[in-house]
Amino acid sequence: MQNEKKKAAAIAAVMAYLKTEEEIVAAGAAAAHAAAQPPPAAAVSVGMWGLSGRQAVMHMRSMMQMKSFHGARCR
């Protein structure tokens, strides 16, 4: 009697483990399918003047980081 209960408990534990693994695989497949879809196209176009301004600011910051400008000569 005791042996039968142990077998039943072990079988139930294995079945629960297998069910959990199947659910994880199914969720991973659903996530992979959702990630495979291409993202929607951006509706906003890039303004060339704004892009140029941001690029100039980044260039100025990189020059300052390279210490192209020193002391009061730049002021």
mmCIF file of the N, C-alpha and C atoms, coordinates in Angstrom:
data_MODEL
# 
_entry.id   MODEL 
# 
loop_
_atom_site.group_PDB 
_atom_site.id 
_atom_site.type_symbol 
_atom_site.label_atom_id 
_atom_site.label_alt_id 
_atom_site.label_comp_id 
_atom_site.label_asym_id 
_atom_site.label_entity_id 
_atom_site.label_seq_id 
_atom_site.pdbx_PDB_ins_code 
_atom_site.Cartn_x 
_atom_site.Cartn_y 
_atom_site.Cartn_z 
_atom_site.occupancy 
_atom_site.B_iso_or_equiv 
_atom_site.pdbx_formal_charge 
_atom_site.auth_seq_id 
_atom_site.auth_comp_id 
_atom_site.auth_asym_id 
_atom_site.auth_atom_id 
_atom_site.pdbx_PDB_model_num 
ATOM 1   N N  . MET A 1 1  ? 0.829  -1.196 0.000   1.00 0.00 ? 1  MET A N  1 
ATOM 2   C CA . MET A 1 1  ? 0.000  0.000  0.000   1.00 0.00 ? 1  MET A CA 1 
ATOM 3   C C  . MET A 1 1  ? 0.867  1.250  0.000   1.00 0.00 ? 1  MET A C  1 
ATOM 4   N N  . GLN A 1 2  ? 1.862  1.284  0.853   1.00 0.00 ? 2  GLN A N  1 
ATOM 5   C CA . GLN A 1 2  ? 2.746  2.451  0.950   1.00 0.00 ? 2  GLN A CA 1 
ATOM 6   C C  . GLN A 1 2  ? 3.525  2.628  -0.344  1.00 0.00 ? 2  GLN A C  1 
ATOM 7   N N  . ASN A 1 3  ? 3.938  1.533  -0.952  1.00 0.00 ? 3  ASN A N  1 
ATOM 8   C CA . ASN A 1 3  ? 4.698  1.560  -2.184  1.00 0.00 ? 3  ASN A CA 1 
ATOM 9   C C  . ASN A 1 3  ? 3.860  2.127  -3.329  1.00 0.00 ? 3  ASN A C  1 
ATOM 10  N N  . GLU A 1 4  ? 2.570  1.797  -3.360  1.00 0.00 ? 4  GLU A N  1 
ATOM 11  C CA . GLU A 1 4  ? 1.674  2.289  -4.407  1.00 0.00 ? 4  GLU A CA 1 
ATOM 12  C C  . GLU A 1 4  ? 1.492  3.807  -4.295  1.00 0.00 ? 4  GLU A C  1 
ATOM 13  N N  . LYS A 1 5  ? 1.411  4.317  -3.085  1.00 0.00 ? 5  LYS A N  1 
ATOM 14  C CA . LYS A 1 5  ? 1.259  5.760  -2.885  1.00 0.00 ? 5  LYS A CA 1 
ATOM 15  C C  . LYS A 1 5  ? 2.503  6.505  -3.368  1.00 0.00 ? 5  LYS A C  1 
ATOM 16  N N  . LYS A 1 6  ? 3.672  5.933  -3.099  1.00 0.00 ? 6  LYS A N  1 
ATOM 17  C CA . LYS A 1 6  ? 4.916  6.558  -3.534  1.00 0.00 ? 6  LYS A CA 1 
ATOM 18  C C  . LYS A 1 6  ? 5.009  6.585  -5.053  1.00 0.00 ? 6  LYS A C  1 
ATOM 19  N N  . LYS A 1 7  ? 4.586  5.477  -5.688  1.00 0.00 ? 7  LYS A N  1 
ATOM 20  C CA . LYS A 1 7  ? 4.611  5.422  -7.154  1.00 0.00 ? 7  LYS A CA 1 
ATOM 21  C C  . LYS A 1 7  ? 3.659  6.460  -7.748  1.00 0.00 ? 7  LYS A C  1 
ATOM 22  N N  . ALA A 1 8  ? 2.473  6.545  -7.176  1.00 0.00 ? 8  ALA A N  1 
ATOM 23  C CA . ALA A 1 8  ? 1.479  7.496  -7.677  1.00 0.00 ? 8  ALA A CA 1 
ATOM 24  C C  . ALA A 1 8  ? 1.983  8.932  -7.510  1.00 0.00 ? 8  ALA A C  1 
ATOM 25  N N  . ALA A 1 9  ? 2.617  9.239  -6.383  1.00 0.00 ? 9  ALA A N  1 
ATOM 26  C CA . ALA A 1 9  ? 3.138  10.581 -6.147  1.00 0.00 ? 9  ALA A CA 1 
ATOM 27  C C  . ALA A 1 9  ? 4.274  10.903 -7.117  1.00 0.00 ? 9  ALA A C  1 
ATOM 28  N N  . ALA A 1 10 ? 5.142  9.939  -7.362  1.00 0.00 ? 10 ALA A N  1 
ATOM 29  C CA . ALA A 1 10 ? 6.259  10.146 -8.286  1.00 0.00 ? 10 ALA A CA 1 
ATOM 30  C C  . ALA A 1 10 ? 5.736  10.365 -9.710  1.00 0.00 ? 10 ALA A C  1 
ATOM 31  N N  . ILE A 1 11 ? 4.763  9.579  -10.122 1.00 0.00 ? 11 ILE A N  1 
ATOM 32  C CA . ILE A 1 11 ? 4.199  9.730  -11.464 1.00 0.00 ? 11 ILE A CA 1 
ATOM 33  C C  . ILE A 1 11 ? 3.508  11.095 -11.595 1.00 0.00 ? 11 ILE A C  1 
ATOM 34  N N  . ALA A 1 12 ? 2.774  11.507 -10.575 1.00 0.00 ? 12 ALA A N  1 
ATOM 35  C CA . ALA A 1 12 ? 2.105  12.815 -10.607 1.00 0.00 ? 12 ALA A CA 1 
ATOM 36  C C  . ALA A 1 12 ? 3.122  13.948 -10.693 1.00 0.00 ? 12 ALA A C  1 
ATOM 37  N N  . ALA A 1 13 ? 4.232  13.825 -9.981  1.00 0.00 ? 13 ALA A N  1 
ATOM 38  C CA . ALA A 1 13 ? 5.264  14.860 -10.012 1.00 0.00 ? 13 ALA A CA 1 
ATOM 39  C C  . ALA A 1 13 ? 5.907  14.949 -11.395 1.00 0.00 ? 13 ALA A C  1 
ATOM 40  N N  . VAL A 1 14 ? 6.180  13.790 -11.998 1.00 0.00 ? 14 VAL A N  1 
ATOM 41  C CA . VAL A 1 14 ? 6.784  13.781 -13.339 1.00 0.00 ? 14 VAL A CA 1 
ATOM 42  C C  . VAL A 1 14 ? 5.813  14.371 -14.358 1.00 0.00 ? 14 VAL A C  1 
ATOM 43  N N  . MET A 1 15 ? 4.549  14.025 -14.272 1.00 0.00 ? 15 MET A N  1 
ATOM 44  C CA . MET A 1 15 ? 3.553  14.559 -15.203 1.00 0.00 ? 15 MET A CA 1 
ATOM 45  C C  . MET A 1 15 ? 3.408  16.072 -15.054 1.00 0.00 ? 15 MET A C  1 
ATOM 46  N N  . ALA A 1 16 ? 3.438  16.559 -13.811 1.00 0.00 ? 16 ALA A N  1 
ATOM 47  C CA . ALA A 1 16 ? 3.355  18.006 -13.591 1.00 0.00 ? 16 ALA A CA 1 
ATOM 48  C C  . ALA A 1 16 ? 4.582  18.712 -14.163 1.00 0.00 ? 16 ALA A C  1 
ATOM 49  N N  . TYR A 1 17 ? 5.747  18.106 -14.004 1.00 0.00 ? 17 TYR A N  1 
ATOM 50  C CA . TYR A 1 17 ? 6.986  18.681 -14.547 1.00 0.00 ? 17 TYR A CA 1 
ATOM 51  C C  . TYR A 1 17 ? 6.927  18.738 -16.065 1.00 0.00 ? 17 TYR A C  1 
ATOM 52  N N  . LEU A 1 18 ? 6.481  17.655 -16.699 1.00 0.00 ? 18 LEU A N  1 
ATOM 53  C CA . LEU A 1 18 ? 6.380  17.621 -18.159 1.00 0.00 ? 18 LEU A CA 1 
ATOM 54  C C  . LEU A 1 18 ? 5.369  18.650 -18.668 1.00 0.00 ? 18 LEU A C  1 
ATOM 55  N N  . LYS A 1 19 ? 4.256  18.797 -17.971 1.00 0.00 ? 19 LYS A N  1 
ATOM 56  C CA . LYS A 1 19 ? 3.244  19.782 -18.362 1.00 0.00 ? 19 LYS A CA 1 
ATOM 57  C C  . LYS A 1 19 ? 3.806  21.188 -18.273 1.00 0.00 ? 19 LYS A C  1 
ATOM 58  N N  . THR A 1 20 ? 4.573  21.477 -17.227 1.00 0.00 ? 20 THR A N  1 
ATOM 59  C CA . THR A 1 20 ? 5.189  22.786 -17.063 1.00 0.00 ? 20 THR A CA 1 
ATOM 60  C C  . THR A 1 20 ? 6.174  23.060 -18.188 1.00 0.00 ? 20 THR A C  1 
ATOM 61  N N  . GLU A 1 21 ? 6.977  22.068 -18.554 1.00 0.00 ? 21 GLU A N  1 
ATOM 62  C CA . GLU A 1 21 ? 7.931  22.231 -19.658 1.00 0.00 ? 21 GLU A CA 1 
ATOM 63  C C  . GLU A 1 21 ? 7.210  22.502 -20.970 1.00 0.00 ? 21 GLU A C  1 
ATOM 64  N N  . GLU A 1 22 ? 6.115  21.802 -21.216 1.00 0.00 ? 22 GLU A N  1 
ATOM 65  C CA . GLU A 1 22 ? 5.346  22.015 -22.445 1.00 0.00 ? 22 GLU A CA 1 
ATOM 66  C C  . GLU A 1 22 ? 4.778  23.425 -22.487 1.00 0.00 ? 22 GLU A C  1 
ATOM 67  N N  . GLU A 1 23 ? 4.311  23.927 -21.361 1.00 0.00 ? 23 GLU A N  1 
ATOM 68  C CA . GLU A 1 23 ? 3.763  25.289 -21.304 1.00 0.00 ? 23 GLU A CA 1 
ATOM 69  C C  . GLU A 1 23 ? 4.854  26.321 -21.580 1.00 0.00 ? 23 GLU A C  1 
ATOM 70  N N  . ILE A 1 24 ? 6.047  26.078 -21.054 1.00 0.00 ? 24 ILE A N  1 
ATOM 71  C CA . ILE A 1 24 ? 7.153  27.002 -21.287 1.00 0.00 ? 24 ILE A CA 1 
ATOM 72  C C  . ILE A 1 24 ? 7.539  27.022 -22.764 1.00 0.00 ? 24 ILE A C  1 
ATOM 73  N N  . VAL A 1 25 ? 7.596  25.842 -23.370 1.00 0.00 ? 25 VAL A N  1 
ATOM 74  C CA . VAL A 1 25 ? 7.932  25.754 -24.798 1.00 0.00 ? 25 VAL A CA 1 
ATOM 75  C C  . VAL A 1 25 ? 6.865  26.448 -25.630 1.00 0.00 ? 25 VAL A C  1 
ATOM 76  N N  . ALA A 1 26 ? 5.601  26.241 -25.283 1.00 0.00 ? 26 ALA A N  1 
ATOM 77  C CA . ALA A 1 26 ? 4.510  26.871 -26.028 1.00 0.00 ? 26 ALA A CA 1 
ATOM 78  C C  . ALA A 1 26 ? 4.569  28.393 -25.887 1.00 0.00 ? 26 ALA A C  1 
ATOM 79  N N  . ALA A 1 27 ? 4.874  28.881 -24.688 1.00 0.00 ? 27 ALA A N  1 
ATOM 80  C CA . ALA A 1 27 ? 4.978  30.323 -24.483 1.00 0.00 ? 27 ALA A CA 1 
ATOM 81  C C  . ALA A 1 27 ? 6.172  30.889 -25.237 1.00 0.00 ? 27 ALA A C  1 
ATOM 82  N N  . GLY A 1 28 ? 7.264  30.146 -25.277 1.00 0.00 ? 28 GLY A N  1 
ATOM 83  C CA . GLY A 1 28 ? 8.445  30.593 -26.022 1.00 0.00 ? 28 GLY A CA 1 
ATOM 84  C C  . GLY A 1 28 ? 8.171  30.645 -27.509 1.00 0.00 ? 28 GLY A C  1 
ATOM 85  N N  . ALA A 1 29 ? 7.417  29.684 -28.024 1.00 0.00 ? 29 ALA A N  1 
ATOM 86  C CA . ALA A 1 29 ? 7.080  29.676 -29.454 1.00 0.00 ? 29 ALA A CA 1 
ATOM 87  C C  . ALA A 1 29 ? 6.172  30.850 -29.788 1.00 0.00 ? 29 ALA A C  1 
ATOM 88  N N  . ALA A 1 30 ? 5.249  31.172 -28.884 1.00 0.00 ? 30 ALA A N  1 
ATOM 89  C CA . ALA A 1 30 ? 4.362  32.310 -29.124 1.00 0.00 ? 30 ALA A CA 1 
ATOM 90  C C  . ALA A 1 30 ? 5.145  33.613 -29.096 1.00 0.00 ? 30 ALA A C  1 
ATOM 91  N N  . ALA A 1 31 ? 6.102  33.716 -28.183 1.00 0.00 ? 31 ALA A N  1 
ATOM 92  C CA . ALA A 1 31 ? 6.913  34.929 -28.105 1.00 0.00 ? 31 ALA A CA 1 
ATOM 93  C C  . ALA A 1 31 ? 7.814  35.060 -29.318 1.00 0.00 ? 31 ALA A C  1 
ATOM 94  N N  . ALA A 1 32 ? 8.344  33.937 -29.798 1.00 0.00 ? 32 ALA A N  1 
ATOM 95  C CA . ALA A 1 32 ? 9.189  33.973 -30.991 1.00 0.00 ? 32 ALA A CA 1 
ATOM 96  C C  . ALA A 1 32 ? 8.372  34.355 -32.214 1.00 0.00 ? 32 ALA A C  1 
ATOM 97  N N  . HIS A 1 33 ? 7.140  33.893 -32.283 1.00 0.00 ? 33 HIS A N  1 
ATOM 98  C CA . HIS A 1 33 ? 6.273  34.251 -33.404 1.00 0.00 ? 33 HIS A CA 1 
ATOM 99  C C  . HIS A 1 33 ? 5.938  35.740 -33.372 1.00 0.00 ? 33 HIS A C  1 
ATOM 100 N N  . ALA A 1 34 ? 5.698  36.280 -32.176 1.00 0.00 ? 34 ALA A N  1 
ATOM 101 C CA . ALA A 1 34 ? 5.388  37.705 -32.054 1.00 0.00 ? 34 ALA A CA 1 
ATOM 102 C C  . ALA A 1 34 ? 6.615  38.548 -32.383 1.00 0.00 ? 34 ALA A C  1 
ATOM 103 N N  . ALA A 1 35 ? 7.805  38.077 -32.024 1.00 0.00 ? 35 ALA A N  1 
ATOM 104 C CA . ALA A 1 35 ? 9.025  38.831 -32.294 1.00 0.00 ? 35 ALA A CA 1 
ATOM 105 C C  . ALA A 1 35 ? 9.405  38.758 -33.763 1.00 0.00 ? 35 ALA A C  1 
ATOM 106 N N  . ALA A 1 36 ? 8.948  37.730 -34.479 1.00 0.00 ? 36 ALA A N  1 
ATOM 107 C CA . ALA A 1 36 ? 9.305  37.565 -35.888 1.00 0.00 ? 36 ALA A CA 1 
ATOM 108 C C  . ALA A 1 36 ? 8.568  38.559 -36.783 1.00 0.00 ? 36 ALA A C  1 
ATOM 109 N N  . GLN A 1 37 ? 7.471  39.116 -36.300 1.00 0.00 ? 37 GLN A N  1 
ATOM 110 C CA . GLN A 1 37 ? 6.729  40.078 -37.099 1.00 0.00 ? 37 GLN A CA 1 
ATOM 111 C C  . GLN A 1 37 ? 7.499  41.389 -37.162 1.00 0.00 ? 37 GLN A C  1 
ATOM 112 N N  . PRO A 1 38 ? 7.572  42.018 -38.347 1.00 0.00 ? 38 PRO A N  1 
ATOM 113 C CA . PRO A 1 38 ? 8.321  43.269 -38.469 1.00 0.00 ? 38 PRO A CA 1 
ATOM 114 C C  . PRO A 1 38 ? 7.625  44.395 -37.703 1.00 0.00 ? 38 PRO A C  1 
ATOM 115 N N  . PRO A 1 39 ? 8.410  45.295 -37.116 1.00 0.00 ? 39 PRO A N  1 
ATOM 116 C CA . PRO A 1 39 ? 7.808  46.411 -36.389 1.00 0.00 ? 39 PRO A CA 1 
ATOM 117 C C  . PRO A 1 39 ? 7.120  47.362 -37.364 1.00 0.00 ? 39 PRO A C  1 
ATOM 118 N N  . PRO A 1 40 ? 6.107  48.069 -36.919 1.00 0.00 ? 40 PRO A N  1 
ATOM 119 C CA . PRO A 1 40 ? 5.416  48.993 -37.815 1.00 0.00 ? 40 PRO A CA 1 
ATOM 120 C C  . PRO A 1 40 ? 6.349  50.127 -38.235 1.00 0.00 ? 40 PRO A C  1 
ATOM 121 N N  . ALA A 1 41 ? 6.159  50.604 -39.450 1.00 0.00 ? 41 ALA A N  1 
ATOM 122 C CA . ALA A 1 41 ? 7.000  51.673 -39.985 1.00 0.00 ? 41 ALA A CA 1 
ATOM 123 C C  . ALA A 1 41 ? 6.728  52.983 -39.247 1.00 0.00 ? 41 ALA A C  1 
ATOM 124 N N  . ALA A 1 42 ? 7.749  53.779 -39.072 1.00 0.00 ? 42 ALA A N  1 
ATOM 125 C CA . ALA A 1 42 ? 7.605  55.068 -38.398 1.00 0.00 ? 42 ALA A CA 1 
ATOM 126 C C  . ALA A 1 42 ? 6.846  56.032 -39.300 1.00 0.00 ? 42 ALA A C  1 
ATOM 127 N N  . ALA A 1 43 ? 5.892  56.739 -38.729 1.00 0.00 ? 43 ALA A N  1 
ATOM 128 C CA . ALA A 1 43 ? 5.078  57.661 -39.509 1.00 0.00 ? 43 ALA A CA 1 
ATOM 129 C C  . ALA A 1 43 ? 5.727  59.036 -39.607 1.00 0.00 ? 43 ALA A C  1 
ATOM 130 N N  . VAL A 1 44 ? 6.738  59.304 -38.769 1.00 0.00 ? 44 VAL A N  1 
ATOM 131 C CA . VAL A 1 44 ? 7.357  60.621 -38.732 1.00 0.00 ? 44 VAL A CA 1 
ATOM 132 C C  . VAL A 1 44 ? 8.606  60.604 -39.607 1.00 0.00 ? 44 VAL A C  1 
ATOM 133 N N  . SER A 1 45 ? 8.713  61.585 -40.487 1.00 0.00 ? 45 SER A N  1 
ATOM 134 C CA . SER A 1 45 ? 9.906  61.674 -41.311 1.00 0.00 ? 45 SER A CA 1 
ATOM 135 C C  . SER A 1 45 ? 10.980 62.459 -40.553 1.00 0.00 ? 45 SER A C  1 
ATOM 136 N N  . VAL A 1 46 ? 12.231 62.230 -40.915 1.00 0.00 ? 46 VAL A N  1 
ATOM 137 C CA . VAL A 1 46 ? 13.347 62.888 -40.239 1.00 0.00 ? 46 VAL A CA 1 
ATOM 138 C C  . VAL A 1 46 ? 13.568 64.243 -40.892 1.00 0.00 ? 46 VAL A C  1 
ATOM 139 N N  . GLY A 1 47 ? 13.578 65.297 -40.070 1.00 0.00 ? 47 GLY A N  1 
ATOM 140 C CA . GLY A 1 47 ? 13.845 66.637 -40.588 1.00 0.00 ? 47 GLY A CA 1 
ATOM 141 C C  . GLY A 1 47 ? 15.346 66.832 -40.774 1.00 0.00 ? 47 GLY A C  1 
ATOM 142 N N  . MET A 1 48 ? 15.750 67.235 -41.952 1.00 0.00 ? 48 MET A N  1 
ATOM 143 C CA . MET A 1 48 ? 17.174 67.369 -42.244 1.00 0.00 ? 48 MET A CA 1 
ATOM 144 C C  . MET A 1 48 ? 17.821 68.505 -41.452 1.00 0.00 ? 48 MET A C  1 
ATOM 145 N N  . TRP A 1 49 ? 17.085 69.596 -41.214 1.00 0.00 ? 49 TRP A N  1 
ATOM 146 C CA . TRP A 1 49 ? 17.655 70.709 -40.454 1.00 0.00 ? 49 TRP A CA 1 
ATOM 147 C C  . TRP A 1 49 ? 17.878 70.292 -39.004 1.00 0.00 ? 49 TRP A C  1 
ATOM 148 N N  . GLY A 1 50 ? 16.933 69.573 -38.435 1.00 0.00 ? 50 GLY A N  1 
ATOM 149 C CA . GLY A 1 50 ? 17.082 69.099 -37.063 1.00 0.00 ? 50 GLY A CA 1 
ATOM 150 C C  . GLY A 1 50 ? 18.222 68.113 -36.937 1.00 0.00 ? 50 GLY A C  1 
ATOM 151 N N  . LEU A 1 51 ? 18.335 67.225 -37.924 1.00 0.00 ? 51 LEU A N  1 
ATOM 152 C CA . LEU A 1 51 ? 19.421 66.252 -37.923 1.00 0.00 ? 51 LEU A CA 1 
ATOM 153 C C  . LEU A 1 51 ? 20.773 66.959 -37.998 1.00 0.00 ? 51 LEU A C  1 
ATOM 154 N N  . SER A 1 52 ? 20.859 67.979 -38.848 1.00 0.00 ? 52 SER A N  1 
ATOM 155 C CA . SER A 1 52 ? 22.100 68.725 -38.987 1.00 0.00 ? 52 SER A CA 1 
ATOM 156 C C  . SER A 1 52 ? 22.467 69.438 -37.683 1.00 0.00 ? 52 SER A C  1 
ATOM 157 N N  . GLY A 1 53 ? 21.473 70.014 -37.020 1.00 0.00 ? 53 GLY A N  1 
ATOM 158 C CA . GLY A 1 53 ? 21.722 70.699 -35.755 1.00 0.00 ? 53 GLY A CA 1 
ATOM 159 C C  . GLY A 1 53 ? 22.211 69.755 -34.677 1.00 0.00 ? 53 GLY A C  1 
ATOM 160 N N  . ARG A 1 54 ? 21.570 68.585 -34.565 1.00 0.00 ? 54 ARG A N  1 
ATOM 161 C CA . ARG A 1 54 ? 21.999 67.603 -33.559 1.00 0.00 ? 54 ARG A CA 1 
ATOM 162 C C  . ARG A 1 54 ? 23.401 67.105 -33.860 1.00 0.00 ? 54 ARG A C  1 
ATOM 163 N N  . GLN A 1 55 ? 23.707 66.951 -35.143 1.00 0.00 ? 55 GLN A N  1 
ATOM 164 C CA . GLN A 1 55 ? 25.029 66.482 -35.530 1.00 0.00 ? 55 GLN A CA 1 
ATOM 165 C C  . GLN A 1 55 ? 26.094 67.527 -35.177 1.00 0.00 ? 55 GLN A C  1 
ATOM 166 N N  . ALA A 1 56 ? 25.770 68.807 -35.362 1.00 0.00 ? 56 ALA A N  1 
ATOM 167 C CA . ALA A 1 56 ? 26.709 69.880 -35.023 1.00 0.00 ? 56 ALA A CA 1 
ATOM 168 C C  . ALA A 1 56 ? 26.960 69.916 -33.517 1.00 0.00 ? 56 ALA A C  1 
ATOM 169 N N  . VAL A 1 57 ? 25.910 69.717 -32.726 1.00 0.00 ? 57 VAL A N  1 
ATOM 170 C CA . VAL A 1 57 ? 26.055 69.712 -31.269 1.00 0.00 ? 57 VAL A CA 1 
ATOM 171 C C  . VAL A 1 57 ? 26.927 68.541 -30.838 1.00 0.00 ? 57 VAL A C  1 
ATOM 172 N N  . MET A 1 58 ? 26.694 67.357 -31.423 1.00 0.00 ? 58 MET A N  1 
ATOM 173 C CA . MET A 1 58 ? 27.509 66.189 -31.067 1.00 0.00 ? 58 MET A CA 1 
ATOM 174 C C  . MET A 1 58 ? 28.967 66.399 -31.470 1.00 0.00 ? 58 MET A C  1 
ATOM 175 N N  . HIS A 1 59 ? 29.188 67.044 -32.611 1.00 0.00 ? 59 HIS A N  1 
ATOM 176 C CA . HIS A 1 59 ? 30.567 67.315 -33.058 1.00 0.00 ? 59 HIS A CA 1 
ATOM 177 C C  . HIS A 1 59 ? 31.253 68.273 -32.091 1.00 0.00 ? 59 HIS A C  1 
ATOM 178 N N  . MET A 1 60 ? 30.538 69.315 -31.661 1.00 0.00 ? 60 MET A N  1 
ATOM 179 C CA . MET A 1 60 ? 31.110 70.283 -30.719 1.00 0.00 ? 60 MET A CA 1 
ATOM 180 C C  . MET A 1 60 ? 31.464 69.606 -29.400 1.00 0.00 ? 60 MET A C  1 
ATOM 181 N N  . ARG A 1 61 ? 30.573 68.740 -28.915 1.00 0.00 ? 61 ARG A N  1 
ATOM 182 C CA . ARG A 1 61 ? 30.851 68.045 -27.651 1.00 0.00 ? 61 ARG A CA 1 
ATOM 183 C C  . ARG A 1 61 ? 32.056 67.127 -27.783 1.00 0.00 ? 61 ARG A C  1 
ATOM 184 N N  . SER A 1 62 ? 32.162 66.422 -28.896 1.00 0.00 ? 62 SER A N  1 
ATOM 185 C CA . SER A 1 62 ? 33.308 65.533 -29.058 1.00 0.00 ? 62 SER A CA 1 
ATOM 186 C C  . SER A 1 62 ? 34.608 66.329 -29.160 1.00 0.00 ? 62 SER A C  1 
ATOM 187 N N  . MET A 1 63 ? 34.558 67.495 -29.795 1.00 0.00 ? 63 MET A N  1 
ATOM 188 C CA . MET A 1 63 ? 35.766 68.335 -29.871 1.00 0.00 ? 63 MET A CA 1 
ATOM 189 C C  . MET A 1 63 ? 36.161 68.824 -28.488 1.00 0.00 ? 63 MET A C  1 
ATOM 190 N N  . MET A 1 64 ? 35.161 69.167 -27.661 1.00 0.00 ? 64 MET A N  1 
ATOM 191 C CA . MET A 1 64 ? 35.465 69.623 -26.304 1.00 0.00 ? 64 MET A CA 1 
ATOM 192 C C  . MET A 1 64 ? 36.017 68.478 -25.467 1.00 0.00 ? 64 MET A C  1 
ATOM 193 N N  . GLN A 1 65 ? 35.518 67.273 -25.703 1.00 0.00 ? 65 GLN A N  1 
ATOM 194 C CA . GLN A 1 65 ? 36.030 66.123 -24.965 1.00 0.00 ? 65 GLN A CA 1 
ATOM 195 C C  . GLN A 1 65 ? 37.460 65.812 -25.371 1.00 0.00 ? 65 GLN A C  1 
ATOM 196 N N  . MET A 1 66 ? 37.808 66.081 -26.615 1.00 0.00 ? 66 MET A N  1 
ATOM 197 C CA . MET A 1 66 ? 39.176 65.866 -27.075 1.00 0.00 ? 66 MET A CA 1 
ATOM 198 C C  . MET A 1 66 ? 40.072 67.052 -26.712 1.00 0.00 ? 66 MET A C  1 
ATOM 199 N N  . LYS A 1 67 ? 39.494 68.020 -26.014 1.00 0.00 ? 67 LYS A N  1 
ATOM 200 C CA . LYS A 1 67 ? 40.214 69.208 -25.547 1.00 0.00 ? 67 LYS A CA 1 
ATOM 201 C C  . LYS A 1 67 ? 40.784 70.011 -26.712 1.00 0.00 ? 67 LYS A C  1 
ATOM 202 N N  . SER A 1 68 ? 39.948 70.145 -27.729 1.00 0.00 ? 68 SER A N  1 
ATOM 203 C CA . SER A 1 68 ? 40.341 70.992 -28.857 1.00 0.00 ? 68 SER A CA 1 
ATOM 204 C C  . SER A 1 68 ? 40.300 72.457 -28.472 1.00 0.00 ? 68 SER A C  1 
ATOM 205 N N  . PHE A 1 69 ? 39.434 72.774 -27.505 1.00 0.00 ? 69 PHE A N  1 
ATOM 206 C CA . PHE A 1 69 ? 39.318 74.152 -27.040 1.00 0.00 ? 69 PHE A CA 1 
ATOM 207 C C  . PHE A 1 69 ? 39.973 74.258 -25.673 1.00 0.00 ? 69 PHE A C  1 
ATOM 208 N N  . HIS A 1 70 ? 40.814 75.234 -25.473 1.00 0.00 ? 70 HIS A N  1 
ATOM 209 C CA . HIS A 1 70 ? 41.517 75.389 -24.211 1.00 0.00 ? 70 HIS A CA 1 
ATOM 210 C C  . HIS A 1 70 ? 41.274 76.787 -23.646 1.00 0.00 ? 70 HIS A C  1 
ATOM 211 N N  . GLY A 1 71 ? 40.966 76.836 -22.373 1.00 0.00 ? 71 GLY A N  1 
ATOM 212 C CA . GLY A 1 71 ? 40.963 78.066 -21.612 1.00 0.00 ? 71 GLY A CA 1 
ATOM 213 C C  . GLY A 1 71 ? 40.114 79.181 -22.183 1.00 0.00 ? 71 GLY A C  1 
ATOM 214 N N  . ALA A 1 72 ? 40.626 80.448 -22.050 1.00 0.00 ? 72 ALA A N  1 
ATOM 215 C CA . ALA A 1 72 ? 39.871 81.636 -22.394 1.00 0.00 ? 72 ALA A CA 1 
ATOM 216 C C  . ALA A 1 72 ? 39.995 82.006 -23.878 1.00 0.00 ? 72 ALA A C  1 
ATOM 217 N N  . ARG A 1 73 ? 40.823 81.343 -24.616 1.00 0.00 ? 73 ARG A N  1 
ATOM 218 C CA . ARG A 1 73 ? 40.988 81.670 -26.040 1.00 0.00 ? 73 ARG A CA 1 
ATOM 219 C C  . ARG A 1 73 ? 39.705 81.487 -26.817 1.00 0.00 ? 73 ARG A C  1 
ATOM 220 N N  . CYS A 1 74 ? 38.867 80.553 -26.360 1.00 0.00 ? 74 CYS A N  1 
ATOM 221 C CA . CYS A 1 74 ? 37.632 80.242 -27.068 1.00 0.00 ? 74 CYS A CA 1 
ATOM 222 C C  . CYS A 1 74 ? 36.526 81.215 -26.727 1.00 0.00 ? 74 CYS A C  1 
ATOM 223 N N  . ARG A 1 75 ? 36.632 81.932 -25.617 1.00 0.00 ? 75 ARG A N  1 
ATOM 224 C CA . ARG A 1 75 ? 35.546 82.788 -25.143 1.00 0.00 ? 75 ARG A CA 1 
ATOM 225 C C  . ARG A 1 75 ? 35.497 84.072 -25.811 1.00 0.00 ? 75 ARG A C  1 
# 
